Amino acid sequence: MPREEDPTKVTAQPALTSSRGAVWLIVGAVFCAVALFVLGLQLSVHPVIPIVGMAIVVAAYVGMIVVRIVVHPRRPRLFTLAILFGVMVASTLVCVLLVAASVAPRPA
């Protein structure tokens, strides 16, 4: 007897079940451009952290492209693309917060 999946579950959304992965690459490219711009603005403040963040974002996007081309099964490919997109977002957020914390005034 086949198991029916609950359509209200987060993992049952079309972006993770029936997509070909192109939408993940488009959204990833847009976010990659925005993240590189934001991190690039912070280079003059504290150069090491934004450079590491840029490297992680670019590596995650390249990983998304490789996964889209190499991995054939739909669900594993889509979950991997979602995870790599999450890595891009999380690394950008952490880097921005670290730079902000490094330049924040210290209490006297």
PDB file as gemmi writes it, atoms N, CA and C in Angstrom:
CRYST1    1.000    1.000    1.000  90.00  90.00  90.00 P 1                      
ATOM      1  N   MET A   1       0.835  -1.162   0.000  1.00  0.00           N  
ATOM      2  CA  MET A   1       0.000   0.000   0.000  1.00  0.00           C  
ATOM      3  C   MET A   1       0.894   1.243   0.000  1.00  0.00           C  
ATOM      4  N   PRO A   2       0.787   2.117  -1.026  1.00  0.00           N  
ATOM      5  CA  PRO A   2       1.629   3.308  -1.077  1.00  0.00           C  
ATOM      6  C   PRO A   2       1.230   4.295   0.004  1.00  0.00           C  
ATOM      7  N   ARG A   3       2.247   4.939   0.523  1.00  0.00           N  
ATOM      8  CA  ARG A   3       2.038   5.920   1.572  1.00  0.00           C  
ATOM      9  C   ARG A   3       1.678   7.258   0.940  1.00  0.00           C  
ATOM     10  N   GLU A   4       0.567   7.847   1.368  1.00  0.00           N  
ATOM     11  CA  GLU A   4       0.167   9.156   0.855  1.00  0.00           C  
ATOM     12  C   GLU A   4       0.855  10.239   1.670  1.00  0.00           C  
ATOM     13  N   GLU A   5       1.359  11.237   0.969  1.00  0.00           N  
ATOM     14  CA  GLU A   5       2.057  12.322   1.640  1.00  0.00           C  
ATOM     15  C   GLU A   5       1.082  13.448   1.953  1.00  0.00           C  
ATOM     16  N   ASP A   6       1.217  14.006   3.138  1.00  0.00           N  
ATOM     17  CA  ASP A   6       0.373  15.106   3.576  1.00  0.00           C  
ATOM     18  C   ASP A   6       0.704  16.347   2.747  1.00  0.00           C  
ATOM     19  N   PRO A   7      -0.257  16.904   1.988  1.00  0.00           N  
ATOM     20  CA  PRO A   7       0.046  18.059   1.126  1.00  0.00           C  
ATOM     21  C   PRO A   7       0.335  19.343   1.889  1.00  0.00           C  
ATOM     22  N   THR A   8       0.061  19.359   3.186  1.00  0.00           N  
ATOM     23  CA  THR A   8       0.314  20.570   3.969  1.00  0.00           C  
ATOM     24  C   THR A   8       1.714  20.599   4.575  1.00  0.00           C  
ATOM     25  N   LYS A   9       2.475  19.528   4.427  1.00  0.00           N  
ATOM     26  CA  LYS A   9       3.832  19.493   4.977  1.00  0.00           C  
ATOM     27  C   LYS A   9       4.754  20.415   4.172  1.00  0.00           C  
ATOM     28  N   VAL A  10       5.728  20.973   4.851  1.00  0.00           N  
ATOM     29  CA  VAL A  10       6.690  21.865   4.195  1.00  0.00           C  
ATOM     30  C   VAL A  10       7.444  21.112   3.105  1.00  0.00           C  
ATOM     31  N   THR A  11       7.771  19.863   3.348  1.00  0.00           N  
ATOM     32  CA  THR A  11       8.536  19.085   2.366  1.00  0.00           C  
ATOM     33  C   THR A  11       7.703  18.653   1.168  1.00  0.00           C  
ATOM     34  N   ALA A  12       6.402  18.940   1.169  1.00  0.00           N  
ATOM     35  CA  ALA A  12       5.538  18.562   0.051  1.00  0.00           C  
ATOM     36  C   ALA A  12       5.311  19.718  -0.917  1.00  0.00           C  
ATOM     37  N   GLN A  13       5.964  20.856  -0.715  1.00  0.00           N  
ATOM     38  CA  GLN A  13       5.758  21.993  -1.600  1.00  0.00           C  
ATOM     39  C   GLN A  13       6.363  21.731  -2.981  1.00  0.00           C  
ATOM     40  N   PRO A  14       5.787  22.320  -4.027  1.00  0.00           N  
ATOM     41  CA  PRO A  14       6.256  22.054  -5.391  1.00  0.00           C  
ATOM     42  C   PRO A  14       7.734  22.377  -5.627  1.00  0.00           C  
ATOM     43  N   ALA A  15       8.276  23.374  -4.940  1.00  0.00           N  
ATOM     44  CA  ALA A  15       9.688  23.730  -5.134  1.00  0.00           C  
ATOM     45  C   ALA A  15      10.617  22.609  -4.682  1.00  0.00           C  
ATOM     46  N   LEU A  16      10.123  21.707  -3.842  1.00  0.00           N  
ATOM     47  CA  LEU A  16      10.948  20.595  -3.369  1.00  0.00           C  
ATOM     48  C   LEU A  16      10.504  19.246  -3.916  1.00  0.00           C  
ATOM     49  N   THR A  17       9.445  19.217  -4.711  1.00  0.00           N  
ATOM     50  CA  THR A  17       8.962  17.926  -5.206  1.00  0.00           C  
ATOM     51  C   THR A  17       8.907  17.826  -6.720  1.00  0.00           C  
ATOM     52  N   SER A  18       8.532  18.894  -7.406  1.00  0.00           N  
ATOM     53  CA  SER A  18       8.331  18.764  -8.846  1.00  0.00           C  
ATOM     54  C   SER A  18       9.133  19.740  -9.690  1.00  0.00           C  
ATOM     55  N   SER A  19       9.898  20.592  -9.081  1.00  0.00           N  
ATOM     56  CA  SER A  19      10.688  21.573  -9.825  1.00  0.00           C  
ATOM     57  C   SER A  19      11.868  20.896 -10.512  1.00  0.00           C  
ATOM     58  N   ARG A  20      12.344  21.497 -11.584  1.00  0.00           N  
ATOM     59  CA  ARG A  20      13.539  20.982 -12.257  1.00  0.00           C  
ATOM     60  C   ARG A  20      14.815  21.556 -11.663  1.00  0.00           C  
ATOM     61  N   GLY A  21      14.692  22.565 -10.822  1.00  0.00           N  
ATOM     62  CA  GLY A  21      15.854  23.158 -10.178  1.00  0.00           C  
ATOM     63  C   GLY A  21      16.268  24.493 -10.759  1.00  0.00           C  
ATOM     64  N   ALA A  22      15.695  24.865 -11.892  1.00  0.00           N  
ATOM     65  CA  ALA A  22      16.075  26.135 -12.517  1.00  0.00           C  
ATOM     66  C   ALA A  22      15.689  27.320 -11.647  1.00  0.00           C  
ATOM     67  N   VAL A  23      14.558  27.235 -10.980  1.00  0.00           N  
ATOM     68  CA  VAL A  23      14.126  28.339 -10.126  1.00  0.00           C  
ATOM     69  C   VAL A  23      15.111  28.548  -8.981  1.00  0.00           C  
ATOM     70  N   TRP A  24      15.691  27.462  -8.465  1.00  0.00           N  
ATOM     71  CA  TRP A  24      16.690  27.589  -7.402  1.00  0.00           C  
ATOM     72  C   TRP A  24      17.931  28.307  -7.921  1.00  0.00           C  
ATOM     73  N   LEU A  25      18.321  28.026  -9.157  1.00  0.00           N  
ATOM     74  CA  LEU A  25      19.497  28.690  -9.725  1.00  0.00           C  
ATOM     75  C   LEU A  25      19.237  30.169  -9.979  1.00  0.00           C  
ATOM     76  N   ILE A  26      18.034  30.509 -10.404  1.00  0.00           N  
ATOM     77  CA  ILE A  26      17.708  31.910 -10.663  1.00  0.00           C  
ATOM     78  C   ILE A  26      17.686  32.693  -9.351  1.00  0.00           C  
ATOM     79  N   VAL A  27      16.984  32.159  -8.362  1.00  0.00           N  
ATOM     80  CA  VAL A  27      16.925  32.826  -7.060  1.00  0.00           C  
ATOM     81  C   VAL A  27      18.319  32.879  -6.429  1.00  0.00           C  
ATOM     82  N   GLY A  28      19.077  31.805  -6.592  1.00  0.00           N  
ATOM     83  CA  GLY A  28      20.442  31.777  -6.064  1.00  0.00           C  
ATOM     84  C   GLY A  28      21.327  32.818  -6.721  1.00  0.00           C  
ATOM     85  N   ALA A  29      21.179  33.006  -8.032  1.00  0.00           N  
ATOM     86  CA  ALA A  29      21.985  34.004  -8.736  1.00  0.00           C  
ATOM     87  C   ALA A  29      21.641  35.414  -8.272  1.00  0.00           C  
ATOM     88  N   VAL A  30      20.353  35.689  -8.097  1.00  0.00           N  
ATOM     89  CA  VAL A  30      19.936  37.007  -7.620  1.00  0.00           C  
ATOM     90  C   VAL A  30      20.478  37.242  -6.213  1.00  0.00           C  
ATOM     91  N   PHE A  31      20.318  36.240  -5.326  1.00  0.00           N  
ATOM     92  CA  PHE A  31      20.809  36.416  -3.971  1.00  0.00           C  
ATOM     93  C   PHE A  31      22.328  36.523  -3.952  1.00  0.00           C  
ATOM     94  N   CYS A  32      23.008  35.761  -4.785  1.00  0.00           N  
ATOM     95  CA  CYS A  32      24.468  35.819  -4.851  1.00  0.00           C  
ATOM     96  C   CYS A  32      24.913  37.234  -5.227  1.00  0.00           C  
ATOM     97  N   ALA A  33      24.260  37.838  -6.209  1.00  0.00           N  
ATOM     98  CA  ALA A  33      24.617  39.197  -6.616  1.00  0.00           C  
ATOM     99  C   ALA A  33      24.374  40.190  -5.486  1.00  0.00           C  
ATOM    100  N   VAL A  34      23.240  40.068  -4.803  1.00  0.00           N  
ATOM    101  CA  VAL A  34      22.927  40.974  -3.700  1.00  0.00           C  
ATOM    102  C   VAL A  34      23.925  40.780  -2.556  1.00  0.00           C  
ATOM    103  N   ALA A  35      24.217  39.526  -2.227  1.00  0.00           N  
ATOM    104  CA  ALA A  35      25.149  39.240  -1.132  1.00  0.00           C  
ATOM    105  C   ALA A  35      26.547  39.767  -1.445  1.00  0.00           C  
ATOM    106  N   LEU A  36      27.008  39.569  -2.676  1.00  0.00           N  
ATOM    107  CA  LEU A  36      28.333  40.068  -3.046  1.00  0.00           C  
ATOM    108  C   LEU A  36      28.380  41.593  -2.991  1.00  0.00           C  
ATOM    109  N   PHE A  37      27.296  42.250  -3.371  1.00  0.00           N  
ATOM    110  CA  PHE A  37      27.233  43.707  -3.286  1.00  0.00           C  
ATOM    111  C   PHE A  37      27.298  44.168  -1.830  1.00  0.00           C  
ATOM    112  N   VAL A  38      26.475  43.551  -0.981  1.00  0.00           N  
ATOM    113  CA  VAL A  38      26.443  43.942   0.433  1.00  0.00           C  
ATOM    114  C   VAL A  38      27.789  43.667   1.100  1.00  0.00           C  
ATOM    115  N   LEU A  39      28.357  42.507   0.843  1.00  0.00           N  
ATOM    116  CA  LEU A  39      29.650  42.185   1.443  1.00  0.00           C  
ATOM    117  C   LEU A  39      30.752  43.059   0.860  1.00  0.00           C  
ATOM    118  N   GLY A  40      30.637  43.419  -0.406  1.00  0.00           N  
ATOM    119  CA  GLY A  40      31.619  44.300  -1.028  1.00  0.00           C  
ATOM    120  C   GLY A  40      31.634  45.682  -0.410  1.00  0.00           C  
ATOM    121  N   LEU A  41      30.472  46.152   0.032  1.00  0.00           N  
ATOM    122  CA  LEU A  41      30.404  47.449   0.699  1.00  0.00           C  
ATOM    123  C   LEU A  41      31.138  47.435   2.029  1.00  0.00           C  
ATOM    124  N   GLN A  42      31.308  46.275   2.612  1.00  0.00           N  
ATOM    125  CA  GLN A  42      31.942  46.170   3.924  1.00  0.00           C  
ATOM    126  C   GLN A  42      33.447  45.916   3.840  1.00  0.00           C  
ATOM    127  N   LEU A  43      33.999  45.823   2.660  1.00  0.00           N  
ATOM    128  CA  LEU A  43      35.431  45.543   2.508  1.00  0.00           C  
ATOM    129  C   LEU A  43      36.311  46.620   3.132  1.00  0.00           C  
ATOM    130  N   SER A  44      35.883  47.868   3.066  1.00  0.00           N  
ATOM    131  CA  SER A  44      36.719  48.945   3.611  1.00  0.00           C  
ATOM    132  C   SER A  44      36.673  48.975   5.131  1.00  0.00           C  
ATOM    133  N   VAL A  45      35.648  48.397   5.725  1.00  0.00           N  
ATOM    134  CA  VAL A  45      35.509  48.414   7.176  1.00  0.00           C  
ATOM    135  C   VAL A  45      36.355  47.324   7.817  1.00  0.00           C  
ATOM    136  N   HIS A  46      36.172  46.112   7.351  1.00  0.00           N  
ATOM    137  CA  HIS A  46      36.869  44.954   7.929  1.00  0.00           C  
ATOM    138  C   HIS A  46      37.029  43.939   6.795  1.00  0.00           C  
ATOM    139  N   PRO A  47      38.157  43.942   6.072  1.00  0.00           N  
ATOM    140  CA  PRO A  47      38.254  43.201   4.814  1.00  0.00           C  
ATOM    141  C   PRO A  47      38.229  41.679   4.915  1.00  0.00           C  
ATOM    142  N   VAL A  48      38.692  41.084   5.989  1.00  0.00           N  
ATOM    143  CA  VAL A  48      38.826  39.624   6.038  1.00  0.00           C  
ATOM    144  C   VAL A  48      37.468  38.930   6.076  1.00  0.00           C  
ATOM    145  N   ILE A  49      36.583  39.394   6.924  1.00  0.00           N  
ATOM    146  CA  ILE A  49      35.284  38.743   7.089  1.00  0.00           C  
ATOM    147  C   ILE A  49      34.463  38.787   5.791  1.00  0.00           C  
ATOM    148  N   PRO A  50      34.326  39.934   5.125  1.00  0.00           N  
ATOM    149  CA  PRO A  50      33.567  39.936   3.875  1.00  0.00           C  
ATOM    150  C   PRO A  50      34.187  39.071   2.776  1.00  0.00           C  
ATOM    151  N   ILE A  51      35.511  38.994   2.723  1.00  0.00           N  
ATOM    152  CA  ILE A  51      36.150  38.159   1.701  1.00  0.00           C  
ATOM    153  C   ILE A  51      35.826  36.689   1.947  1.00  0.00           C  
ATOM    154  N   VAL A  52      35.871  36.257   3.198  1.00  0.00           N  
ATOM    155  CA  VAL A  52      35.506  34.878   3.526  1.00  0.00           C  
ATOM    156  C   VAL A  52      34.037  34.644   3.173  1.00  0.00           C  
ATOM    157  N   GLY A  53      33.174  35.593   3.514  1.00  0.00           N  
ATOM    158  CA  GLY A  53      31.757  35.474   3.177  1.00  0.00           C  
ATOM    159  C   GLY A  53      31.526  35.393   1.681  1.00  0.00           C  
ATOM    160  N   MET A  54      32.234  36.222   0.921  1.00  0.00           N  
ATOM    161  CA  MET A  54      32.106  36.184  -0.540  1.00  0.00           C  
ATOM    162  C   MET A  54      32.535  34.827  -1.091  1.00  0.00           C  
ATOM    163  N   ALA A  55      33.614  34.292  -0.554  1.00  0.00           N  
ATOM    164  CA  ALA A  55      34.098  32.988  -1.015  1.00  0.00           C  
ATOM    165  C   ALA A  55      33.066  31.899  -0.728  1.00  0.00           C  
ATOM    166  N   ILE A  56      32.461  31.944   0.448  1.00  0.00           N  
ATOM    167  CA  ILE A  56      31.451  30.936   0.794  1.00  0.00           C  
ATOM    168  C   ILE A  56      30.227  31.063  -0.110  1.00  0.00           C  
ATOM    169  N   VAL A  57      29.774  32.287  -0.352  1.00  0.00           N  
ATOM    170  CA  VAL A  57      28.602  32.506  -1.201  1.00  0.00           C  
ATOM    171  C   VAL A  57      28.864  32.014  -2.620  1.00  0.00           C  
ATOM    172  N   VAL A  58      30.014  32.364  -3.168  1.00  0.00           N  
ATOM    173  CA  VAL A  58      30.341  31.926  -4.538  1.00  0.00           C  
ATOM    174  C   VAL A  58      30.490  30.404  -4.598  1.00  0.00           C  
ATOM    175  N   ALA A  59      31.142  29.813  -3.596  1.00  0.00           N  
ATOM    176  CA  ALA A  59      31.306  28.356  -3.573  1.00  0.00           C  
ATOM    177  C   ALA A  59      29.957  27.655  -3.468  1.00  0.00           C  
ATOM    178  N   ALA A  60      29.053  28.198  -2.662  1.00  0.00           N  
ATOM    179  CA  ALA A  60      27.729  27.592  -2.541  1.00  0.00           C  
ATOM    180  C   ALA A  60      26.957  27.700  -3.854  1.00  0.00           C  
ATOM    181  N   TYR A  61      27.079  28.830  -4.548  1.00  0.00           N  
ATOM    182  CA  TYR A  61      26.376  28.967  -5.826  1.00  0.00           C  
ATOM    183  C   TYR A  61      26.972  28.045  -6.894  1.00  0.00           C  
ATOM    184  N   VAL A  62      28.278  27.950  -6.926  1.00  0.00           N  
ATOM    185  CA  VAL A  62      28.909  27.005  -7.863  1.00  0.00           C  
ATOM    186  C   VAL A  62      28.464  25.583  -7.523  1.00  0.00           C  
ATOM    187  N   GLY A  63      28.372  25.276  -6.233  1.00  0.00           N  
ATOM    188  CA  GLY A  63      27.862  23.979  -5.811  1.00  0.00           C  
ATOM    189  C   GLY A  63      26.436  23.753  -6.286  1.00  0.00           C  
ATOM    190  N   MET A  64      25.615  24.795  -6.264  1.00  0.00           N  
ATOM    191  CA  MET A  64      24.242  24.671  -6.760  1.00  0.00           C  
ATOM    192  C   MET A  64      24.227  24.336  -8.249  1.00  0.00           C  
ATOM    193  N   ILE A  65      25.095  24.969  -9.004  1.00  0.00           N  
ATOM    194  CA  ILE A  65      25.162  24.694 -10.441  1.00  0.00           C  
ATOM    195  C   ILE A  65      25.605  23.258 -10.683  1.00  0.00           C  
ATOM    196  N   VAL A  66      26.624  22.821  -9.947  1.00  0.00           N  
ATOM    197  CA  VAL A  66      27.123  21.446 -10.110  1.00  0.00           C  
ATOM    198  C   VAL A  66      26.042  20.439  -9.738  1.00  0.00           C  
ATOM    199  N   VAL A  67      25.352  20.679  -8.631  1.00  0.00           N  
ATOM    200  CA  VAL A  67      24.288  19.753  -8.207  1.00  0.00           C  
ATOM    201  C   VAL A  67      23.184  19.713  -9.246  1.00  0.00           C  
ATOM    202  N   ARG A  68      22.813  20.848  -9.789  1.00  0.00           N  
ATOM    203  CA  ARG A  68      21.748  20.896 -10.799  1.00  0.00           C  
ATOM    204  C   ARG A  68      22.123  20.090 -12.040  1.00  0.00           C  
ATOM    205  N   ILE A  69      23.395  20.093 -12.394  1.00  0.00           N  
ATOM    206  CA  ILE A  69      23.833  19.375 -13.589  1.00  0.00           C  
ATOM    207  C   ILE A  69      24.063  17.893 -13.310  1.00  0.00           C  
ATOM    208  N   VAL A  70      24.657  17.569 -12.176  1.00  0.00           N  
ATOM    209  CA  VAL A  70      25.134  16.208 -11.917  1.00  0.00           C  
ATOM    210  C   VAL A  70      24.084  15.299 -11.276  1.00  0.00           C  
ATOM    211  N   VAL A  71      23.353  15.794 -10.301  1.00  0.00           N  
ATOM    212  CA  VAL A  71      22.425  14.951  -9.544  1.00  0.00           C  
ATOM    213  C   VAL A  71      21.130  14.813 -10.330  1.00  0.00           C  
ATOM    214  N   HIS A  72      20.711  13.570 -10.588  1.00  0.00           N  
ATOM    215  CA  HIS A  72      19.539  13.326 -11.424  1.00  0.00           C  
ATOM    216  C   HIS A  72      18.229  13.149 -10.668  1.00  0.00           C  
ATOM    217  N   PRO A  73      18.191  12.427  -9.560  1.00  0.00           N  
ATOM    218  CA  PRO A  73      16.889  12.265  -8.895  1.00  0.00           C  
ATOM    219  C   PRO A  73      16.351  13.617  -8.430  1.00  0.00           C  
ATOM    220  N   ARG A  74      15.059  13.783  -8.581  1.00  0.00           N  
ATOM    221  CA  ARG A  74      14.479  15.096  -8.303  1.00  0.00           C  
ATOM    222  C   ARG A  74      14.556  15.498  -6.846  1.00  0.00           C  
ATOM    223  N   ARG A  75      14.016  14.696  -5.944  1.00  0.00           N  
ATOM    224  CA  ARG A  75      13.935  15.121  -4.549  1.00  0.00           C  
ATOM    225  C   ARG A  75      15.311  15.347  -3.925  1.00  0.00           C  
ATOM    226  N   PRO A  76      16.276  14.433  -4.070  1.00  0.00           N  
ATOM    227  CA  PRO A  76      17.599  14.710  -3.488  1.00  0.00           C  
ATOM    228  C   PRO A  76      18.248  15.964  -4.088  1.00  0.00           C  
ATOM    229  N   ARG A  77      18.064  16.171  -5.378  1.00  0.00           N  
ATOM    230  CA  ARG A  77      18.649  17.351  -6.022  1.00  0.00           C  
ATOM    231  C   ARG A  77      18.012  18.626  -5.470  1.00  0.00           C  
ATOM    232  N   LEU A  78      16.703  18.643  -5.337  1.00  0.00           N  
ATOM    233  CA  LEU A  78      16.014  19.839  -4.882  1.00  0.00           C  
ATOM    234  C   LEU A  78      16.308  20.152  -3.419  1.00  0.00           C  
ATOM    235  N   PHE A  79      16.388  19.110  -2.585  1.00  0.00           N  
ATOM    236  CA  PHE A  79      16.747  19.339  -1.185  1.00  0.00           C  
ATOM    237  C   PHE A  79      18.174  19.866  -1.072  1.00  0.00           C  
ATOM    238  N   THR A  80      19.082  19.349  -1.887  1.00  0.00           N  
ATOM    239  CA  THR A  80      20.467  19.821  -1.854  1.00  0.00           C  
ATOM    240  C   THR A  80      20.552  21.276  -2.316  1.00  0.00           C  
ATOM    241  N   LEU A  81      19.796  21.630  -3.347  1.00  0.00           N  
ATOM    242  CA  LEU A  81      19.779  23.027  -3.798  1.00  0.00           C  
ATOM    243  C   LEU A  81      19.236  23.946  -2.704  1.00  0.00           C  
ATOM    244  N   ALA A  82      18.195  23.493  -2.008  1.00  0.00           N  
ATOM    245  CA  ALA A  82      17.634  24.299  -0.920  1.00  0.00           C  
ATOM    246  C   ALA A  82      18.639  24.468   0.216  1.00  0.00           C  
ATOM    247  N   ILE A  83      19.358  23.409   0.530  1.00  0.00           N  
ATOM    248  CA  ILE A  83      20.358  23.482   1.602  1.00  0.00           C  
ATOM    249  C   ILE A  83      21.490  24.427   1.207  1.00  0.00           C  
ATOM    250  N   LEU A  84      21.963  24.336  -0.031  1.00  0.00           N  
ATOM    251  CA  LEU A  84      23.032  25.229  -0.479  1.00  0.00           C  
ATOM    252  C   LEU A  84      22.572  26.694  -0.492  1.00  0.00           C  
ATOM    253  N   PHE A  85      21.319  26.923  -0.854  1.00  0.00           N  
ATOM    254  CA  PHE A  85      20.791  28.282  -0.795  1.00  0.00           C  
ATOM    255  C   PHE A  85      20.758  28.767   0.660  1.00  0.00           C  
ATOM    256  N   GLY A  86      20.371  27.900   1.555  1.00  0.00           N  
ATOM    257  CA  GLY A  86      20.388  28.251   2.975  1.00  0.00           C  
ATOM    258  C   GLY A  86      21.782  28.572   3.471  1.00  0.00           C  
ATOM    259  N   VAL A  87      22.783  27.847   2.974  1.00  0.00           N  
ATOM    260  CA  VAL A  87      24.174  28.128   3.343  1.00  0.00           C  
ATOM    261  C   VAL A  87      24.572  29.524   2.860  1.00  0.00           C  
ATOM    262  N   MET A  88      24.145  29.889   1.660  1.00  0.00           N  
ATOM    263  CA  MET A  88      24.439  31.223   1.141  1.00  0.00           C  
ATOM    264  C   MET A  88      23.839  32.301   2.047  1.00  0.00           C  
ATOM    265  N   VAL A  89      22.583  32.113   2.412  1.00  0.00           N  
ATOM    266  CA  VAL A  89      21.884  33.105   3.236  1.00  0.00           C  
ATOM    267  C   VAL A  89      22.515  33.186   4.629  1.00  0.00           C  
ATOM    268  N   ALA A  90      22.737  32.032   5.237  1.00  0.00           N  
ATOM    269  CA  ALA A  90      23.275  32.006   6.604  1.00  0.00           C  
ATOM    270  C   ALA A  90      24.684  32.595   6.660  1.00  0.00           C  
ATOM    271  N   SER A  91      25.527  32.258   5.697  1.00  0.00           N  
ATOM    272  CA  SER A  91      26.896  32.780   5.725  1.00  0.00           C  
ATOM    273  C   SER A  91      26.911  34.288   5.514  1.00  0.00           C  
ATOM    274  N   THR A  92      26.048  34.797   4.648  1.00  0.00           N  
ATOM    275  CA  THR A  92      25.977  36.248   4.453  1.00  0.00           C  
ATOM    276  C   THR A  92      25.512  36.942   5.726  1.00  0.00           C  
ATOM    277  N   LEU A  93      24.487  36.395   6.346  1.00  0.00           N  
ATOM    278  CA  LEU A  93      23.986  36.992   7.584  1.00  0.00           C  
ATOM    279  C   LEU A  93      25.043  36.993   8.674  1.00  0.00           C  
ATOM    280  N   VAL A  94      25.739  35.875   8.844  1.00  0.00           N  
ATOM    281  CA  VAL A  94      26.774  35.788   9.872  1.00  0.00           C  
ATOM    282  C   VAL A  94      27.888  36.795   9.601  1.00  0.00           C  
ATOM    283  N   CYS A  95      28.317  36.911   8.365  1.00  0.00           N  
ATOM    284  CA  CYS A  95      29.394  37.845   8.035  1.00  0.00           C  
ATOM    285  C   CYS A  95      28.975  39.291   8.274  1.00  0.00           C  
ATOM    286  N   VAL A  96      27.758  39.648   7.880  1.00  0.00           N  
ATOM    287  CA  VAL A  96      27.278  41.014   8.103  1.00  0.00           C  
ATOM    288  C   VAL A  96      27.198  41.302   9.599  1.00  0.00           C  
ATOM    289  N   LEU A  97      26.699  40.351  10.367  1.00  0.00           N  
ATOM    290  CA  LEU A  97      26.614  40.550  11.811  1.00  0.00           C  
ATOM    291  C   LEU A  97      27.993  40.646  12.458  1.00  0.00           C  
ATOM    292  N   LEU A  98      28.949  39.852  11.985  1.00  0.00           N  
ATOM    293  CA  LEU A  98      30.305  39.928  12.535  1.00  0.00           C  
ATOM    294  C   LEU A  98      30.958  41.274  12.247  1.00  0.00           C  
ATOM    295  N   VAL A  99      30.777  41.772  11.035  1.00  0.00           N  
ATOM    296  CA  VAL A  99      31.343  43.083  10.709  1.00  0.00           C  
ATOM    297  C   VAL A  99      30.660  44.162  11.535  1.00  0.00           C  
ATOM    298  N   ALA A 100      29.359  44.078  11.674  1.00  0.00           N  
ATOM    299  CA  ALA A 100      28.631  45.063  12.475  1.00  0.00           C  
ATOM    300  C   ALA A 100      29.087  45.029  13.929  1.00  0.00           C  
ATOM    301  N   ALA A 101      29.308  43.828  14.453  1.00  0.00           N  
ATOM    302  CA  ALA A 101      29.770  43.705  15.835  1.00  0.00           C  
ATOM    303  C   ALA A 101      31.190  44.216  16.007  1.00  0.00           C  
ATOM    304  N   SER A 102      32.003  44.079  14.965  1.00  0.00           N  
ATOM    305  CA  SER A 102      33.396  44.520  15.078  1.00  0.00           C  
ATOM    306  C   SER A 102      33.551  46.031  15.036  1.00  0.00           C  
ATOM    307  N   VAL A 103      32.581  46.730  14.463  1.00  0.00           N  
ATOM    308  CA  VAL A 103      32.690  48.183  14.390  1.00  0.00           C  
ATOM    309  C   VAL A 103      31.750  48.886  15.365  1.00  0.00           C  
ATOM    310  N   ALA A 104      30.974  48.134  16.109  1.00  0.00           N  
ATOM    311  CA  ALA A 104      30.056  48.738  17.081  1.00  0.00           C  
ATOM    312  C   ALA A 104      30.862  49.385  18.202  1.00  0.00           C  
ATOM    313  N   PRO A 105      30.398  50.518  18.683  1.00  0.00           N  
ATOM    314  CA  PRO A 105      31.120  51.180  19.785  1.00  0.00           C  
ATOM    315  C   PRO A 105      31.064  50.336  21.049  1.00  0.00           C  
ATOM    316  N   ARG A 106      32.173  50.294  21.743  1.00  0.00           N  
ATOM    317  CA  ARG A 106      32.264  49.537  22.992  1.00  0.00           C  
ATOM    318  C   ARG A 106      31.763  50.400  24.153  1.00  0.00           C  
ATOM    319  N   PRO A 107      31.007  49.791  25.069  1.00  0.00           N  
ATOM    320  CA  PRO A 107      30.569  50.584  26.230  1.00  0.00           C  
ATOM    321  C   PRO A 107      31.747  50.974  27.104  1.00  0.00           C  
ATOM    322  N   ALA A 108      31.675  52.154  27.667  1.00  0.00           N  
ATOM    323  CA  ALA A 108      32.787  52.658  28.489  1.00  0.00           C  
ATOM    324  C   ALA A 108      32.817  52.071  29.860  1.00  0.00           C  
TER     325      ALA A 108                                                      
END                                                                             
